[in-house]
């Protein structure tokens, strides 16, 4: 009787080689697609929406395009994988497995992320009379928006921002940071709350998570095929050995590239939803209040090196999609963010109160005239603030808002 000898060091070497091969292919694919999109950004990025109807049409067309293209990719990949395997049902099974795996990850994130957000940002319920006043303000905005009032949370961090989040396990929340409350007067805080309530009213988290299934599933499927192609796969005996592995790796690389493209499409959809939340703020408070709030945030972020450092020190960015303003950042995945207080130059908290006395209306008009970078916008989770200010003007004129 003969025994097969297994070399553990050889197996480990093969595994590491496969891992590095996958990393190299992933880097080339992601870098290549990103470079192409950056080059084409001026052709891909359009002006701000002309009206609310225009915005809604753009959102609908973008969502339909993502869903139909994703369905086509899944069907085509299932057929081609089945053909290479010589077993059509097997291709469909692999695609379905990738989709189910992605859905489970996203559902897990959706259900548990509010607890992680509350923990990482150290958010708490309102305590002081001033904070209770903001809570009543949130309830008023929610009633005007036609939804059940969410819970207000106070995040004791210096970055002026606000975000909405929630799940069936936790309920809905709107969080405002101490920096934002120090930065702006009550009417602008109310407009910011109107923006965040707009996200809840429009179910933006649900929309984004649902659409994110497509880029993540396509990308994971591509990685699976590159990995399988490296090791050979069960289909090689049927299709001529190593040639089948090469074809499978090429198919995986194409799917990974498609996943990156879908990720940018979802990013565009998210930017449109930001306009939609701005529209809700303008309608339930006033267009001028949300414009002033956005402009004050814009000036503070550009004027304080401390704040720029805080924003850029984050190691995650799924949560950045929830913010009212997210300068110099872009979306990847993940939902944890911890501002850094460790570096010497950044220990001093900024004096945000000094921005309350600026001539904000003149600044609003000045920012509206600023040109924006299409390349920066295509990589961002939020539209540039100059375009958001101009959109609110378009909304005010088209709807006759005061």
Secondary structure, DSSP 8 states (H G I E B T S, - for coil): -------HHHHHHHHHHHHHHHHHHHHHHHHHHHHHHHHHHHHH-----SSHHHHHHHHHHHHHHHHHHHHHHHHHHHHHHHHHHT-HHHHHHHHHHHHHHHHHHHHHHHHHHHHHHHHHTTEE---SHHHHHHHHHHHHHHHHHTS---EEEEE--SS--EEEEEETTTEEEEEEEHHHHHHS-HHHHHHHHHHHHHHHHTTHHHHHHHHHHHHHHHHHHHHHHHHHHHH--TTHHHHTTHHHHHHHHHHHHHHHHHHHHHHHHHHHHHHHHHHHHHHHHHHHS-HHHHHHHHHHHHHHHHH-HHHHHHHHT-S--TGGGGBS--TT----S---------SGGG-S---GGGGGGS-HHHHHHHHHT----HHHHHT-SS--HHHHHHHHHHHHHHHT--
